[in-house]
Amino acid sequence: MPSTAFICVIDDDQSVRTALDGLLRSHGYRVKSYVDAVGFLSSGEFETIACLISDIQMPGMTGLQLHEQLCARGVHLPTIFITGHQGMQPRVNASATAPVAFFPKPFHCGELLRCIESMSRHTH
């Protein structure tokens, strides 16, 4: 596992951010969390990210709108969308060249970690 891989988590729910931060750090990842998509966009940390984990439904800009903004800027990050809305069949930007996955909440931590490991191989 890449102990230096950098994962960004975007979720408006503090408990989700805290849980993911602890899980990912315990598996050797560097983690930075954001409460919303706008904060992440203004960070400019796109080049160093191995994987982005984003909630779909957030106040203001949704995770899918964030994905569209990133693609429009030519930023294609491996992205895992998490959602508490069961049965949601979201559509993502067809121009995305990085892998995308969807996990309904609650999700199995082992499956999420395997997905992150697989996706982070597509970066740098």
A tleap script that builds the chain and sets N, CA, C and O, in Angstrom:
source leaprc.protein.ff14SB
mol = sequence {
  NMET PRO SER THR ALA PHE ILE CYS VAL ILE
  ASP ASP ASP GLN SER VAL ARG THR ALA LEU
  ASP GLY LEU LEU ARG SER HIE GLY TYR ARG
  VAL LYS SER TYR VAL ASP ALA VAL GLY PHE
  LEU SER SER GLY GLU PHE GLU THR ILE ALA
  CYS LEU ILE SER ASP ILE GLN MET PRO GLY
  MET THR GLY LEU GLN LEU HIE GLU GLN LEU
  CYS ALA ARG GLY VAL HIE LEU PRO THR ILE
  PHE ILE THR GLY HIE GLN GLY MET GLN PRO
  ARG VAL ASN ALA SER ALA THR ALA PRO VAL
  ALA PHE PHE PRO LYS PRO PHE HIE CYS GLY
  GLU LEU LEU ARG CYS ILE GLU SER MET SER
  ARG HIE THR CHIE
}
set mol.1.N position { 0.841 -1.180 0.000 }
set mol.1.CA position { 0.000 0.000 0.000 }
set mol.1.C position { 0.887 1.244 0.000 }
set mol.1.O position { 1.892 1.279 0.710 }
set mol.2.N position { 0.535 2.264 -0.781 }
set mol.2.CA position { 1.338 3.474 -0.852 }
set mol.2.C position { 1.139 4.325 0.398 }
set mol.2.O position { 0.115 4.994 0.538 }
set mol.3.N position { 2.124 4.304 1.315 }
set mol.3.CA position { 1.953 5.011 2.581 }
set mol.3.C position { 1.977 6.520 2.400 }
set mol.3.O position { 1.598 7.251 3.315 }
set mol.4.N position { 2.407 6.998 1.255 }
set mol.4.CA position { 2.438 8.435 1.031 }
set mol.4.C position { 1.262 8.926 0.190 }
set mol.4.O position { 1.176 10.118 -0.106 }
set mol.5.N position { 0.370 8.043 -0.192 }
set mol.5.CA position { -0.763 8.452 -1.026 }
set mol.5.C position { -1.618 9.465 -0.274 }
set mol.5.O position { -1.876 9.317 0.920 }
set mol.6.N position { -2.049 10.486 -0.986 }
set mol.6.CA position { -2.811 11.592 -0.429 }
set mol.6.C position { -4.273 11.448 -0.861 }
set mol.6.O position { -4.576 11.421 -2.053 }
set mol.7.N position { -5.170 11.356 0.118 }
set mol.7.CA position { -6.596 11.197 -0.128 }
set mol.7.C position { -7.319 12.434 0.399 }
set mol.7.O position { -7.057 12.877 1.517 }
set mol.8.N position { -8.226 12.992 -0.399 }
set mol.8.CA position { -9.064 14.098 0.065 }
set mol.8.C position { -10.486 13.590 0.262 }
set mol.8.O position { -11.023 12.856 -0.567 }
set mol.9.N position { -11.077 13.994 1.371 }
set mol.9.CA position { -12.436 13.613 1.723 }
set mol.9.C position { -13.279 14.881 1.791 }
set mol.9.O position { -12.908 15.852 2.450 }
set mol.10.N position { -14.423 14.859 1.097 }
set mol.10.CA position { -15.342 15.992 1.132 }
set mol.10.C position { -16.706 15.474 1.562 }
set mol.10.O position { -17.331 14.674 0.866 }
set mol.11.N position { -17.154 15.941 2.717 }
set mol.11.CA position { -18.467 15.532 3.223 }
set mol.11.C position { -18.924 16.581 4.226 }
set mol.11.O position { -18.136 17.031 5.058 }
set mol.12.N position { -20.184 16.970 4.151 }
set mol.12.CA position { -20.704 17.970 5.074 }
set mol.12.C position { -20.981 17.396 6.460 }
set mol.12.O position { -21.248 18.151 7.395 }
set mol.13.N position { -20.922 16.082 6.607 }
set mol.13.CA position { -21.171 15.417 7.884 }
set mol.13.C position { -19.843 15.192 8.617 }
set mol.13.O position { -18.996 14.417 8.173 }
set mol.14.N position { -19.682 15.888 9.747 }
set mol.14.CA position { -18.435 15.794 10.516 }
set mol.14.C position { -18.121 14.360 10.931 }
set mol.14.O position { -16.960 13.953 10.906 }
set mol.15.N position { -19.137 13.591 11.312 }
set mol.15.CA position { -18.879 12.221 11.763 }
set mol.15.C position { -18.329 11.352 10.627 }
set mol.15.O position { -17.490 10.483 10.865 }
set mol.16.N position { -18.792 11.580 9.409 }
set mol.16.CA position { -18.271 10.831 8.255 }
set mol.16.C position { -16.824 11.232 7.990 }
set mol.16.O position { -15.974 10.372 7.763 }
set mol.17.N position { -16.540 12.536 8.019 }
set mol.17.CA position { -15.169 13.002 7.804 }
set mol.17.C position { -14.227 12.418 8.857 }
set mol.17.O position { -13.134 11.954 8.532 }
set mol.18.N position { -14.655 12.443 10.106 }
set mol.18.CA position { -13.824 11.927 11.200 }
set mol.18.C position { -13.579 10.429 11.044 }
set mol.18.O position { -12.451 9.962 11.205 }
set mol.19.N position { -14.621 9.682 10.735 }
set mol.19.CA position { -14.485 8.218 10.572 }
set mol.19.C position { -13.564 7.881 9.406 }
set mol.19.O position { -12.690 7.024 9.539 }
set mol.20.N position { -13.749 8.544 8.265 }
set mol.20.CA position { -12.900 8.266 7.107 }
set mol.20.C position { -11.455 8.686 7.370 }
set mol.20.O position { -10.524 7.989 6.967 }
set mol.21.N position { -11.265 9.806 8.033 }
set mol.21.CA position { -9.924 10.266 8.370 }
set mol.21.C position { -9.204 9.206 9.205 }
set mol.21.O position { -8.066 8.842 8.906 }
set mol.22.N position { -9.866 8.716 10.244 }
set mol.22.CA position { -9.262 7.696 11.101 }
set mol.22.C position { -8.968 6.406 10.362 }
set mol.22.O position { -7.891 5.829 10.513 }
set mol.23.N position { -9.923 5.952 9.562 }
set mol.23.CA position { -9.749 4.719 8.790 }
set mol.23.C position { -8.567 4.840 7.838 }
set mol.23.O position { -7.702 3.966 7.799 }
set mol.24.N position { -8.535 5.909 7.081 }
set mol.24.CA position { -7.495 6.073 6.066 }
set mol.24.C position { -6.114 6.262 6.687 }
set mol.24.O position { -5.139 5.673 6.220 }
set mol.25.N position { -6.025 7.073 7.729 }
set mol.25.CA position { -4.732 7.273 8.403 }
set mol.25.C position { -4.225 5.969 9.018 }
set mol.25.O position { -3.024 5.700 9.013 }
set mol.26.N position { -5.151 5.156 9.549 }
set mol.26.CA position { -4.730 3.889 10.157 }
set mol.26.C position { -4.183 2.911 9.114 }
set mol.26.O position { -3.533 1.926 9.462 }
set mol.27.N position { -4.447 3.188 7.840 }
set mol.27.CA position { -3.928 2.351 6.750 }
set mol.27.C position { -2.800 3.053 5.987 }
set mol.27.O position { -2.459 2.662 4.870 }
set mol.28.N position { -2.231 4.086 6.597 }
set mol.28.CA position { -1.038 4.721 6.054 }
set mol.28.C position { -1.247 5.835 5.054 }
set mol.28.O position { -0.276 6.321 4.474 }
set mol.29.N position { -2.472 6.255 4.832 }
set mol.29.CA position { -2.730 7.336 3.875 }
set mol.29.C position { -2.604 8.697 4.555 }
set mol.29.O position { -2.876 8.840 5.747 }
set mol.30.N position { -2.191 9.679 3.783 }
set mol.30.CA position { -2.273 11.076 4.229 }
set mol.30.C position { -3.664 11.549 3.843 }
set mol.30.O position { -4.140 11.241 2.750 }
set mol.31.N position { -4.323 12.294 4.724 }
set mol.31.CA position { -5.723 12.671 4.513 }
set mol.31.C position { -5.922 14.158 4.790 }
set mol.31.O position { -5.368 14.711 5.740 }
set mol.32.N position { -6.717 14.780 3.947 }
set mol.32.CA position { -7.192 16.137 4.214 }
set mol.32.C position { -8.686 16.131 3.951 }
set mol.32.O position { -9.149 15.623 2.929 }
set mol.33.N position { -9.428 16.699 4.882 }
set mol.33.CA position { -10.891 16.698 4.775 }
set mol.33.C position { -11.413 18.112 4.554 }
set mol.33.O position { -10.834 19.097 5.011 }
set mol.34.N position { -12.519 18.171 3.841 }
set mol.34.CA position { -13.191 19.435 3.555 }
set mol.34.C position { -14.668 19.294 3.869 }
set mol.34.O position { -15.257 18.232 3.664 }
set mol.35.N position { -15.265 20.371 4.371 }
set mol.35.CA position { -16.681 20.363 4.721 }
set mol.35.C position { -17.555 20.581 3.490 }
set mol.35.O position { -18.742 20.256 3.509 }
set mol.36.N position { -16.977 21.131 2.414 }
set mol.36.CA position { -17.764 21.364 1.202 }
set mol.36.C position { -16.880 21.374 -0.040 }
set mol.36.O position { -15.655 21.459 0.043 }
set mol.37.N position { -17.534 21.286 -1.180 }
set mol.37.CA position { -16.828 21.218 -2.460 }
set mol.37.C position { -16.127 22.525 -2.803 }
set mol.37.O position { -15.059 22.513 -3.415 }
set mol.38.N position { -16.713 23.646 -2.419 }
set mol.38.CA position { -16.117 24.949 -2.720 }
set mol.38.C position { -14.766 25.092 -2.019 }
set mol.38.O position { -13.810 25.598 -2.608 }
set mol.39.N position { -14.688 24.651 -0.772 }
set mol.39.CA position { -13.423 24.696 -0.042 }
set mol.39.C position { -12.362 23.845 -0.713 }
set mol.39.O position { -11.200 24.242 -0.799 }
set mol.40.N position { -12.761 22.678 -1.187 }
set mol.40.CA position { -11.821 21.815 -1.892 }
set mol.40.C position { -11.351 22.473 -3.190 }
set mol.40.O position { -10.155 22.477 -3.480 }
set mol.41.N position { -12.279 23.026 -3.970 }
set mol.41.CA position { -11.910 23.665 -5.235 }
set mol.41.C position { -10.927 24.806 -5.017 }
set mol.41.O position { -10.010 24.994 -5.817 }
set mol.42.N position { -11.105 25.562 -3.952 }
set mol.42.CA position { -10.224 26.700 -3.705 }
set mol.42.C position { -8.861 26.277 -3.162 }
set mol.42.O position { -7.944 27.096 -3.108 }
set mol.43.N position { -8.710 25.010 -2.759 }
set mol.43.CA position { -7.434 24.536 -2.207 }
set mol.43.C position { -6.337 24.445 -3.261 }
set mol.43.O position { -5.167 24.689 -2.967 }
set mol.44.N position { -6.713 24.094 -4.484 }
set mol.44.CA position { -5.736 23.956 -5.557 }
set mol.44.C position { -4.799 22.771 -5.393 }
set mol.44.O position { -3.733 22.748 -6.009 }
set mol.45.N position { -5.164 21.785 -4.578 }
set mol.45.CA position { -4.292 20.638 -4.296 }
set mol.45.C position { -4.506 19.477 -5.262 }
set mol.45.O position { -4.232 18.330 -4.908 }
set mol.46.N position { -4.972 19.739 -6.432 }
set mol.46.CA position { -5.383 18.677 -7.343 }
set mol.46.C position { -4.248 17.772 -7.808 }
set mol.46.O position { -4.466 16.576 -8.001 }
set mol.47.N position { -3.061 18.300 -7.990 }
set mol.47.CA position { -1.959 17.541 -8.581 }
set mol.47.C position { -1.421 16.439 -7.675 }
set mol.47.O position { -0.833 15.476 -8.166 }
set mol.48.N position { -1.609 16.560 -6.378 }
set mol.48.CA position { -0.997 15.612 -5.444 }
set mol.48.C position { -1.965 14.545 -4.940 }
set mol.48.O position { -1.575 13.692 -4.144 }
set mol.49.N position { -3.194 14.578 -5.381 }
set mol.49.CA position { -4.222 13.690 -4.846 }
set mol.49.C position { -4.222 12.342 -5.563 }
set mol.49.O position { -4.266 12.275 -6.792 }
set mol.50.N position { -4.172 11.268 -4.770 }
set mol.50.CA position { -4.256 9.919 -5.328 }
set mol.50.C position { -5.702 9.510 -5.541 }
set mol.50.O position { -6.009 8.765 -6.471 }
set mol.51.N position { -6.604 10.000 -4.674 }
set mol.51.CA position { -8.015 9.640 -4.763 }
set mol.51.C position { -8.841 10.676 -4.020 }
set mol.51.O position { -8.436 11.176 -2.970 }
set mol.52.N position { -9.991 10.989 -4.572 }
set mol.52.CA position { -10.939 11.914 -3.960 }
set mol.52.C position { -12.157 11.115 -3.516 }
set mol.52.O position { -12.698 10.317 -4.283 }
set mol.53.N position { -12.585 11.333 -2.275 }
set mol.53.CA position { -13.812 10.722 -1.772 }
set mol.53.C position { -14.776 11.858 -1.486 }
set mol.53.O position { -14.480 12.737 -0.676 }
set mol.54.N position { -15.922 11.846 -2.143 }
set mol.54.CA position { -16.872 12.944 -1.998 }
set mol.54.C position { -18.294 12.439 -1.793 }
set mol.54.O position { -18.754 11.518 -2.467 }
set mol.55.N position { -18.969 13.066 -0.848 }
set mol.55.CA position { -20.396 12.832 -0.702 }
set mol.55.C position { -21.072 13.370 -1.962 }
set mol.55.O position { -20.573 14.312 -2.578 }
set mol.56.N position { -22.179 12.790 -2.341 }
set mol.56.CA position { -22.911 13.300 -3.505 }
set mol.56.C position { -23.803 14.469 -3.098 }
set mol.56.O position { -23.765 15.531 -3.720 }
set mol.57.N position { -24.602 14.273 -2.055 }
set mol.57.CA position { -25.559 15.288 -1.628 }
set mol.57.C position { -24.948 16.153 -0.537 }
set mol.57.O position { -24.769 15.702 0.594 }
set mol.58.N position { -24.624 17.409 -0.881 }
set mol.58.CA position { -24.104 18.375 0.083 }
set mol.58.C position { -24.764 19.711 -0.191 }
set mol.58.O position { -25.153 19.991 -1.325 }
set mol.59.N position { -24.894 20.541 0.838 }
set mol.59.CA position { -25.423 21.886 0.607 }
set mol.59.C position { -24.513 22.654 -0.347 }
set mol.59.O position { -23.299 22.448 -0.359 }
set mol.60.N position { -25.093 23.520 -1.127 }
set mol.60.CA position { -24.298 24.274 -2.089 }
set mol.60.C position { -23.976 23.402 -3.286 }
set mol.60.O position { -24.877 22.907 -3.963 }
set mol.61.N position { -22.705 23.215 -3.546 }
set mol.61.CA position { -22.264 22.405 -4.676 }
set mol.61.C position { -22.291 20.923 -4.300 }
set mol.61.O position { -21.721 20.529 -3.283 }
set mol.62.N position { -22.945 20.111 -5.112 }
set mol.62.CA position { -23.002 18.665 -4.868 }
set mol.62.C position { -21.691 18.018 -5.330 }
set mol.62.O position { -20.876 18.651 -6.002 }
set mol.63.N position { -21.508 16.770 -4.965 }
set mol.63.CA position { -20.337 16.037 -5.414 }
set mol.63.C position { -20.285 15.889 -6.922 }
set mol.63.O position { -19.213 15.951 -7.523 }
set mol.64.N position { -21.452 15.691 -7.537 }
set mol.64.CA position { -21.492 15.561 -8.997 }
set mol.64.C position { -21.177 16.886 -9.682 }
set mol.64.O position { -20.516 16.900 -10.720 }
set mol.65.N position { -21.639 17.996 -9.115 }
set mol.65.CA position { -21.303 19.307 -9.670 }
set mol.65.C position { -19.806 19.574 -9.523 }
set mol.65.O position { -19.190 20.160 -10.412 }
set mol.66.N position { -19.225 19.148 -8.412 }
set mol.66.CA position { -17.780 19.267 -8.218 }
set mol.66.C position { -17.046 18.489 -9.306 }
set mol.66.O position { -16.096 18.993 -9.904 }
set mol.67.N position { -17.485 17.276 -9.555 }
set mol.67.CA position { -16.858 16.440 -10.588 }
set mol.67.C position { -16.914 17.144 -11.942 }
set mol.67.O position { -15.930 17.147 -12.682 }
set mol.68.N position { -18.059 17.739 -12.266 }
set mol.68.CA position { -18.191 18.475 -13.528 }
set mol.68.C position { -17.228 19.662 -13.582 }
set mol.68.O position { -16.606 19.912 -14.614 }
set mol.69.N position { -17.106 20.392 -12.468 }
set mol.69.CA position { -16.188 21.538 -12.407 }
set mol.69.C position { -14.738 21.099 -12.615 }
set mol.69.O position { -13.983 21.743 -13.344 }
set mol.70.N position { -14.360 20.001 -11.969 }
set mol.70.CA position { -12.999 19.500 -12.117 }
set mol.70.C position { -12.724 19.088 -13.559 }
set mol.70.O position { -11.679 19.429 -14.115 }
set mol.71.N position { -13.656 18.357 -14.166 }
set mol.71.CA position { -13.486 17.938 -15.565 }
set mol.71.C position { -13.381 19.148 -16.482 }
set mol.71.O position { -12.578 19.149 -17.415 }
set mol.72.N position { -14.181 20.174 -16.230 }
set mol.72.CA position { -14.142 21.388 -17.047 }
set mol.72.C position { -12.785 22.079 -16.940 }
set mol.72.O position { -12.358 22.756 -17.876 }
set mol.73.N position { -12.112 21.914 -15.817 }
set mol.73.CA position { -10.780 22.496 -15.609 }
set mol.73.C position { -9.671 21.571 -16.100 }
set mol.73.O position { -8.490 21.903 -15.996 }
set mol.74.N position { -10.046 20.421 -16.629 }
set mol.74.CA position { -9.060 19.463 -17.102 }
set mol.74.C position { -8.427 18.651 -15.981 }
set mol.74.O position { -7.363 18.058 -16.156 }
set mol.75.N position { -9.090 18.629 -14.830 }
set mol.75.CA position { -8.597 17.870 -13.672 }
set mol.75.C position { -9.404 16.579 -13.583 }
set mol.75.O position { -10.614 16.604 -13.356 }
set mol.76.N position { -8.727 15.466 -13.763 }
set mol.76.CA position { -9.390 14.164 -13.762 }
set mol.76.C position { -8.820 13.315 -12.637 }
set mol.76.O position { -7.777 12.678 -12.788 }
set mol.77.N position { -9.520 13.314 -11.504 }
set mol.77.CA position { -9.081 12.594 -10.314 }
set mol.77.C position { -9.867 11.302 -10.145 }
set mol.77.O position { -11.078 11.285 -10.366 }
set mol.78.N position { -9.202 10.227 -9.761 }
set mol.78.CA position { -9.957 9.037 -9.356 }
set mol.78.C position { -10.885 9.448 -8.217 }
set mol.78.O position { -10.437 10.008 -7.216 }
set mol.79.N position { -12.173 9.170 -8.371 }
set mol.79.CA position { -13.164 9.675 -7.419 }
set mol.79.C position { -14.088 8.572 -6.948 }
set mol.79.O position { -14.599 7.775 -7.734 }
set mol.80.N position { -14.284 8.550 -5.638 }
set mol.80.CA position { -15.266 7.666 -5.030 }
set mol.80.C position { -16.372 8.550 -4.470 }
set mol.80.O position { -16.137 9.390 -3.601 }
set mol.81.N position { -17.576 8.346 -4.982 }
set mol.81.CA position { -18.737 9.065 -4.465 }
set mol.81.C position { -19.407 8.205 -3.411 }
set mol.81.O position { -19.605 7.006 -3.609 }
set mol.82.N position { -19.757 8.820 -2.290 }
set mol.82.CA position { -20.509 8.128 -1.246 }
set mol.82.C position { -21.851 8.844 -1.095 }
set mol.82.O position { -21.936 10.065 -1.228 }
set mol.83.N position { -22.892 8.066 -0.815 }
set mol.83.CA position { -24.209 8.661 -0.693 }
set mol.83.C position { -25.078 7.889 0.285 }
set mol.83.O position { -24.988 6.667 0.396 }
set mol.84.N position { -25.911 8.626 0.983 }
set mol.84.CA position { -26.876 8.014 1.883 }
set mol.84.C position { -28.205 7.768 1.200 }
set mol.84.O position { -29.132 7.237 1.812 }
set mol.85.N position { -28.305 8.148 -0.061 }
set mol.85.CA position { -29.555 7.999 -0.813 }
set mol.85.C position { -29.513 6.699 -1.602 }
set mol.85.O position { -28.887 6.628 -2.660 }
set mol.86.N position { -30.168 5.690 -1.095 }
set mol.86.CA position { -30.160 4.369 -1.719 }
set mol.86.C position { -30.831 4.401 -3.096 }
set mol.86.O position { -31.797 5.133 -3.312 }
set mol.87.N position { -30.316 3.617 -3.997 }
set mol.87.CA position { -30.910 3.487 -5.321 }
set mol.87.C position { -30.620 4.638 -6.254 }
set mol.87.O position { -31.162 4.694 -7.358 }
set mol.88.N position { -29.774 5.557 -5.829 }
set mol.88.CA position { -29.448 6.696 -6.684 }
set mol.88.C position { -28.581 6.224 -7.848 }
set mol.88.O position { -27.580 5.543 -7.630 }
set mol.89.N position { -28.943 6.567 -9.058 }
set mol.89.CA position { -28.188 6.204 -10.251 }
set mol.89.C position { -27.622 7.476 -10.885 }
set mol.89.O position { -28.120 7.926 -11.917 }
set mol.90.N position { -26.589 8.055 -10.278 }
set mol.90.CA position { -26.060 9.315 -10.803 }
set mol.90.C position { -25.319 9.127 -12.116 }
set mol.90.O position { -24.798 8.051 -12.411 }
set mol.91.N position { -25.287 10.179 -12.881 }
set mol.91.CA position { -24.527 10.191 -14.123 }
set mol.91.C position { -23.329 11.091 -13.918 }
set mol.91.O position { -23.444 12.149 -13.299 }
set mol.92.N position { -22.183 10.685 -14.428 }
set mol.92.CA position { -20.985 11.503 -14.305 }
set mol.92.C position { -20.578 12.000 -15.683 }
set mol.92.O position { -20.998 11.466 -16.710 }
set mol.93.N position { -19.764 13.020 -15.676 }
set mol.93.CA position { -19.290 13.649 -16.893 }
set mol.93.C position { -18.626 12.609 -17.807 }
set mol.93.O position { -17.709 11.900 -17.392 }
set mol.94.N position { -19.089 12.532 -19.013 }
set mol.94.CA position { -18.577 11.546 -19.969 }
set mol.94.C position { -17.132 11.820 -20.366 }
set mol.94.O position { -16.453 10.934 -20.884 }
set mol.95.N position { -16.654 13.049 -20.126 }
set mol.95.CA position { -15.273 13.369 -20.494 }
set mol.95.C position { -14.274 12.962 -19.419 }
set mol.95.O position { -13.067 13.119 -19.603 }
set mol.96.N position { -14.761 12.444 -18.309 }
set mol.96.CA position { -13.858 12.032 -17.236 }
set mol.96.C position { -12.981 10.874 -17.706 }
set mol.96.O position { -13.472 9.899 -18.273 }
set mol.97.N position { -11.687 10.997 -17.463 }
set mol.97.CA position { -10.764 9.943 -17.864 }
set mol.97.C position { -10.254 9.140 -16.673 }
set mol.97.O position { -9.587 8.121 -16.852 }
set mol.98.N position { -10.559 9.589 -15.471 }
set mol.98.CA position { -10.137 8.874 -14.268 }
set mol.98.C position { -11.282 7.977 -13.799 }
set mol.98.O position { -12.448 8.258 -14.072 }
set mol.99.N position { -10.945 6.902 -13.093 }
set mol.99.CA position { -11.995 5.988 -12.620 }
set mol.99.C position { -12.925 6.641 -11.602 }
set mol.99.O position { -12.525 7.517 -10.836 }
set mol.100.N position { -14.172 6.191 -11.618 }
set mol.100.CA position { -15.201 6.678 -10.705 }
set mol.100.C position { -15.913 5.471 -10.114 }
set mol.100.O position { -16.199 4.500 -10.815 }
set mol.101.N position { -16.199 5.542 -8.803 }
set mol.101.CA position { -16.936 4.473 -8.129 }
set mol.101.C position { -17.993 5.100 -7.232 }
set mol.101.O position { -17.882 6.261 -6.839 }
set mol.102.N position { -19.028 4.312 -6.911 }
set mol.102.CA position { -20.110 4.774 -6.044 }
set mol.102.C position { -20.277 3.794 -4.895 }
set mol.102.O position { -20.318 2.581 -5.104 }
set mol.103.N position { -20.373 4.323 -3.679 }
set mol.103.CA position { -20.577 3.510 -2.481 }
set mol.103.C position { -21.778 4.061 -1.716 }
set mol.103.O position { -21.768 5.226 -1.317 }
set mol.104.N position { -22.809 3.249 -1.503 }
set mol.104.CA position { -23.920 3.688 -0.660 }
set mol.104.C position { -23.511 3.627 0.811 }
set mol.104.O position { -22.790 2.718 1.223 }
set mol.105.N position { -23.972 4.599 1.600 }
set mol.105.CA position { -23.731 4.576 3.048 }
set mol.105.C position { -24.799 3.693 3.672 }
set mol.105.O position { -25.955 3.772 3.256 }
set mol.106.N position { -24.473 2.863 4.640 }
set mol.106.CA position { -23.117 2.580 5.095 }
set mol.106.C position { -22.412 1.628 4.132 }
set mol.106.O position { -23.055 0.840 3.440 }
set mol.107.N position { -21.114 1.710 4.096 }
set mol.107.CA position { -20.336 0.858 3.199 }
set mol.107.C position { -19.347 0.035 4.010 }
set mol.107.O position { -19.052 0.362 5.160 }
set mol.108.N position { -18.842 -1.019 3.414 }
set mol.108.CA position { -17.873 -1.895 4.058 }
set mol.108.C position { -16.492 -1.267 3.906 }
set mol.108.O position { -16.057 -0.982 2.790 }
set mol.109.N position { -15.803 -1.050 5.021 }
set mol.109.CA position { -14.501 -0.380 5.014 }
set mol.109.C position { -13.476 -1.109 4.146 }
set mol.109.O position { -12.694 -0.467 3.445 }
set mol.110.N position { -13.472 -2.432 4.186 }
set mol.110.CA position { -12.529 -3.202 3.384 }
set mol.110.C position { -12.724 -2.979 1.900 }
set mol.110.O position { -11.754 -2.862 1.151 }
set mol.111.N position { -13.971 -2.919 1.472 }
set mol.111.CA position { -14.263 -2.674 0.052 }
set mol.111.C position { -13.810 -1.281 -0.355 }
set mol.111.O position { -13.251 -1.095 -1.436 }
set mol.112.N position { -14.050 -0.303 0.511 }
set mol.112.CA position { -13.621 1.067 0.220 }
set mol.112.C position { -12.099 1.128 0.104 }
set mol.112.O position { -11.577 1.745 -0.825 }
set mol.113.N position { -11.394 0.508 1.017 }
set mol.113.CA position { -9.930 0.522 0.979 }
set mol.113.C position { -9.386 -0.162 -0.276 }
set mol.113.O position { -8.421 0.316 -0.871 }
set mol.114.N position { -9.992 -1.268 -0.677 }
set mol.114.CA position { -9.562 -1.951 -1.915 }
set mol.114.C position { -9.797 -1.049 -3.128 }
set mol.114.O position { -8.973 -1.000 -4.041 }
set mol.115.N position { -10.903 -0.353 -3.130 }
set mol.115.CA position { -11.210 0.554 -4.237 }
set mol.115.C position { -10.199 1.706 -4.285 }
set mol.115.O position { -9.723 2.069 -5.360 }
set mol.116.N position { -9.877 2.274 -3.132 }
set mol.116.CA position { -8.888 3.362 -3.073 }
set mol.116.C position { -7.544 2.877 -3.587 }
set mol.116.O position { -6.896 3.559 -4.380 }
set mol.117.N position { -7.126 1.712 -3.143 }
set mol.117.CA position { -5.841 1.168 -3.570 }
set mol.117.C position { -5.809 0.980 -5.088 }
set mol.117.O position { -4.821 1.317 -5.740 }
set mol.118.N position { -6.882 0.445 -5.635 }
set mol.118.CA position { -6.969 0.242 -7.070 }
set mol.118.C position { -6.948 1.573 -7.822 }
set mol.118.O position { -6.241 1.717 -8.820 }
set mol.119.N position { -7.720 2.536 -7.341 }
set mol.119.CA position { -7.800 3.828 -8.021 }
set mol.119.C position { -6.503 4.621 -7.933 }
set mol.119.O position { -6.122 5.305 -8.883 }
set mol.120.N position { -5.831 4.528 -6.801 }
set mol.120.CA position { -4.614 5.327 -6.634 }
set mol.120.C position { -3.499 4.858 -7.554 }
set mol.120.O position { -2.527 5.586 -7.752 }
set mol.121.N position { -3.610 3.676 -8.113 }
set mol.121.CA position { -2.620 3.206 -9.090 }
set mol.121.C position { -2.715 3.986 -10.401 }
set mol.121.O position { -1.776 3.971 -11.197 }
set mol.122.N position { -3.836 4.667 -10.631 }
set mol.122.CA position { -4.026 5.421 -11.876 }
set mol.122.C position { -3.417 6.810 -11.834 }
set mol.122.O position { -3.463 7.536 -12.827 }
set mol.123.N position { -2.848 7.190 -10.698 }
set mol.123.CA position { -2.270 8.528 -10.593 }
set mol.123.C position { -0.765 8.440 -10.711 }
set mol.123.O position { -0.158 7.410 -10.417 }
set mol.124.N position { -0.200 9.493 -11.129 }
set mol.124.CA position { 1.247 9.712 -11.270 }
set mol.124.C position { 2.000 8.429 -11.431 }
set mol.124.O position { 3.224 8.444 -11.561 }
savepdb mol mol.pdb
quit
